[in-house]
Amino acid sequence: NTGPTSYQDDMVGHLVPRGRRPLLDAALDEGRIVREGDPEWREEVPVRVESIPVRRDGRVLGVIARNTNLLTVRTPSRLELTYLQSASDL
């Protein structure tokens, strides 16, 4: 983990029903990273959501959501920037 924790619980493997998170649906359906839209508000905290499709052999298998708290300003570490660039390259 290279950044602050967004959730108290581990969200890996958590299934979200269609229609509840439109950005996740768009990434799954369109096979592209979805970043647009207004921040989501969670308990008075604005959160930017990026939805990133996960592929294997050209097929989208799932979606990863990257959530960023917009109230805290921080500079990403060199390691975090390297991870983000590696993910973009994939």
N, C-alpha and C positions, 0 to 999 in steps of 0.2 A: 504494500500500500504506500503510495507516494503523497497522498493528500489527506486532509481531515476526513473523519468518518461522517457520512451523511445519515446513516441509519444505525440504530442500536442493535438491530437483529441482522443476521446474515440473510441477504435477499437472493443469493444464488439459487437457481432452480425454481424460484417463485413464478408461478404462472399467472398471467393477467388476462382476464377474459376480454375478447374483442369488444371494442367500443368504449372501454373504460379509459384508455390512454391512446388518443388518436395519433400521437407521434410514433408510438411503438407500432401501431397498425400500419402507418405509412411506410416505415422502414422495412417491415416484413413484406408488404405488398409490392413496393417499388424497388426493393433491393438497393437502397441508397441510404447514406447517412442523412438524417433529418435533424436540422438545427433550428429551423425557423419557428416563429410563433412567440407569443408573449411568455414571460416567466410564469411558472405555476406558483401559487402561494400556498405554503404549508406552514400552518401555525404562525402566521405573521412573518414568514421568511420567504423572500422571493428566491425561487430555484430555477436555474436554466437547465433544461433537459435536452440532451443529445441522444438520439436513438441510432444505434449502430448495428447493421445487420451482420450476422455471423454466417459465413458460407463454407460449404464443402463441396468440391467438384462442381462449382458454379451454382449450386442450389442454396437458397437461404434456409438455414436450419432453426434460427432463432434470432433474438435481438438483445443487445446489451444496452441498458440505459445508463448514461453518465449524467449524474446530477451535481450541479455546482451551486453552492450557497452564494448568492450575490450580495449579501450583507458584509461579508468579510473580503477584504482586499488582501491578496497575497501574491507573491512572486513564485511561480513554479520552479522547482529545483531542476538542476541539469538532468538528473535521472528521470524525473517526470516528463520533461521535454523529449528526452530520448524515447521513452515508452510511447508517447503520443505520436512521434514521428514514425516509429516502427509500426504502430497500428495503422497509421495513414498509408504507409507503404504496402501493407498487406491488403 
